[in-house]
């Protein structure tokens, strides 16, 4: 019997077309790509929205609502937004808290089931930029911001989608989850990269290290492999063998990817099937989280 593996489509990203010229920016294009990704086999869609004039991320709940409603008018899927990348120049000015305002507004309207919540901070620098003197930036998630997100998730029944850039994120995320009783189960999204000098490269030993820590900290939690500027091909089969879910799309793909989101999802479906899995339906995703 084949294992149902969740496939998430990360259809755009924080840097706009700077690193991925093919990503959708305008709401109609985001909607079209989200629908196409679901039709190709994704049960989950993760998206960013933008100021179309500048191409910069703009975390406006009304823009997210248009994108989410547009996708879900045609296909059933879990569709969820990002948060501003505090510390970078990609996501506008965020001072103090308020990084989860859009998520709360969407939750009040019944538009979200999941939300990004990153339990930790880390340096973001590309390997390609280091010889050229690139300083990068610190992706910041201060404790008060993380707790703000946890409180929104607890109050509105939202599953936190933890991006695990470093192993310490797992330890902090698991400890915090226990401190918010009744909050829906977090999803641990293990972030690998070939391009950025954080975390692990996409190698089987790295997957095993992450899973060993999770077995200690959060043994029943759902786990997914993902990344930024990364080719996950080497770890898809070992992930599927362990019942670990997968993500694909133009946010995660190596920079300059020429395939579309739908093509990337279709390719991931083939990899999952070759490894003995099958693409889970959105009903299966929801049912497994409700169990």
N, C-alpha and C positions, 0 to 999 in steps of 0.2 A: 504494500500500500504506500503510495507516494505521500510525502510530507507536505502539508499546506504551508507555504512560505509567503509571508507578507512581502509585497514589492511596493516600495515607496518611490514616487517620482519627485525629484527635487528639480523643478523646471527652470529656475533662474538663479539669482544669487545676489550677494551684496554689492558686487562691483559692476553691475550693469553690463554693458557690451565691451567694457575695457578689456576683459580677459576672455569673454565668451561672446563673440559677435552674433551668434545665433539665438541668444536668449530673448524671450518675449518681454517687452517693456510696457506697451499699451494694454489696457484692460482687455479689449477684444482679443488680442494676441495671446495674453495669459490664459484667458478662458479657452481659446481654441487649443492651445498646447496642453492644458490640463485635461480637457476632454479626450484628446488624441492619446495621451499617456494612459488614461484609464482604459480606453478601448484597446490599447496594446497590451494590457495586462496588469497595470498598477491598481491597487486598492486604496492607496493613500497618495495624496498630492500635497507637497510642501511648496509654498510660494512666498515671494517678496513682491511688493508693489512699489511704484516709482512716480516721481514727478516726471511726466513725459517730456517736458521742455529741457530739463537738465540730465535726465537719465539716471538721477540719483534716487536711492531708496527713500521712500517717504511712508512712514508707518501711520497712516491715516486709516482709522477703522472703516470709514465709508468706502474708501478704495478697496480695502480687503473684502468688505461685504459685497461689493459689485463682482469681484472676481470669484468669491466663494459661491455666491448665488448663481452666477453665470455657469459655472462648472456643474453645480449640483442640479441645475434645471434640466440638464441633458443626461448626466450619469450619476450613479450613486457612488460616493467615495468619501473617505475621511479627508477633508481639506483643511489645512491649518497654516497659520501665518508664522513669520519669523519674529524676531525682536531686533531693535537697533544694536549694532555692533559698537558698543561704547568704547571709546579710545581710538577709533579709526576715523578716517575722513569720509567713509562710505555712506554713513547713515544719518547725516544731519547733526544738529546740535541737541544733545540730551544733557541736561544738568540736573543733578540730584536724581530723584526717582521719576516715576511716570513711564517707565519702559514697558509696562504691562497694561497701560490704559486702553490701548486698542484691543487687546485680548479680552479685557473685562467687558468692554462695550459690545464686542462680538458675542461673548458668552451670554450677556443679558438678552440678546436677540435670538439665542438658540442656534448660532451659526458655527460654533466650534465645539469639537470633541477633544482635540489635542491642542497643546501649546508648547512652543519652544521654551525651555528653561535650562540654562547652562550653569551647573553648579561648580564654578571656579573661574579663575583668570589665567591667562598665559600669553607669552610673547608670540607674535605673528611676524615672521620674516621668511622670505622665500630663499631657497638655496641659490637660485639664479641671481638674486639681488645682492647676496652677501659679498661677493668679490667686488661689486661696484659701490660698496659702502651703504647699502640700504639699511636703515635703522629699524624699519618695521614699526610696530606699535604694540602696546599691551592691550589685549582684549580683556576688558574689565567687567567683572560681575561681582561687585562688592556684596558682602553678606546681607546688607539691608535690601539690596535689589533682589537677591535670590529669595529672600523671605517674602518680599512683596509678591513675587511670582507664585510662590508656594501658597500664599494666602488666597490669591485669585483662583488658583487651581482647586484648593480645598473648598472655597465658597461656592464655586460654580460647577464642580464635578468634572473638571478638565484633567485629562491624562497629561502629565508633564512629559515632553519628549526631551530627555537629557542628551545634550551633545557632550560626549566624553572625549575631550581633546587630550587629557592627561589622566593617568590612572587615579590620581587623587580626586578627580571629579566623581569617580564612582564611590569612593569612600564617603565623601561629603554628601553626595546626593542620597546615598542609602541612609545615612544617619539622619538627614533632614526629613526624608520621607517618613521615618518612624516618629518624628516629632510632630507630624501633622496627621493625626488619626482621622480616618475617614476619607482622606484624599485618594483619588483614583491612582491605580498602579502606574508608576513611571515606566517609560520605555527607555532603555539604555542604548543610545545610538553611538556605537564605537566609531570614532573619527580617525581615519588613516590618511596619510598624505605622501605623495611623491614630491610635491612642490614646496610645501611649507616645512619649516624646521621645528615642528612641535610633534608630540606624540610618537607613534610608531609608524614605520612604513608598512605597506600591506603585505605582510608575510605570515605564514602559518604560525610561527613561534609567537608572534605578537598577538594574534587572535587567541591562542591558548593562554597567554599570560593574562589577557583581559578576562577571559572566561573563568580562569582560576580565581581571580580576585572577586568576580561576581558571585561565584559559588560560595564564597565566604560572606560577602556583604549583602547580597540580594539574590538568593538562590532560585526564587520563583519568578523573577522579573523577566519580561520579554526583552530580547536583545536583537540589535540590528547592526549590520556593518554598513558604513557610509564613509564619507571623506570629502576632501576638497583638493582639486588638482591631482586626482588619483585614478589609477587603473586597478580595480579590485579583483581582476580575473583570477589571480593566484589564490585568493582566499574564498572565493564563492563556493567551491565544492566542499572544503572543510567546514565552512559555515553551515551549508545546507545539511551536511551530515550530522551536525550538532543541533539542528533545529533553530539555527540563528537566521533571522530575517535579513533582507537586503534593500539597498537603496541605489538608484541610478538616476541619471538626468544631467542636464547641462550645468547645474550648480556644482556637481561633484566631479565631472569629467576632466581629464587633462585639458589644460588651457589651449584654446584654439580648436576645440573639437568641431568637426564639420557635420556630424550626424545630428538629426533632430532629436528632440525628447522622445518622440514616439519610437524612433529607430533604436535609441539607447535602451528604452524599456523592453522592446521586442527582443533585443539582444540579451538582456538580463533574463528574460523569461526562458530563452533557449539555454542559457547557462544553468539556470535553476533546474530545468527539466533534465539536462544532461547529467546533473549531479544527483538525480533521484528525487527531486522535489516537484512541486507544481505551484503555480501562482494562486495564492489564497484569494477568495472573494472578500468583498468588504463585509459581508455578513459573517464570514468566518473570523475576520479580524475582531469585529465587535463582540462576537460570542466568546472568543478566547479571553478577551479583556474583562468580560462580565462574569466569567467563571470564578 
